[in-house]
Amino acid sequence: MAIIDKLILKAVGTADIKNLTGKKSAEIMRFMNEKGIVLVKSAIEKVADIMGGSKVTIYSYLDEAKGKR
């Protein structure tokens, strides 16, 4: 498992991925943004895979976390 995968899993923590609210997803994305995880190439795709969403949805949560929504 790559380091970025481990960091993403650590950021998601024990959250119930299947039942995440938009607010909780944005909190997770805020944490990943603050730690620079989202800057790593292909991180958004990996986050989408782990969280069970599309890249568009993950970018939406990231925008919300950054206060752009």
Summary of the structure (lengths in Angstrom):
residues: 69
radius of gyration: 10.7
end to end distance: 33.3
largest distance: 33.3
contacts: 177
relative contact order: 0.19
helix: 72%
strand: 0%
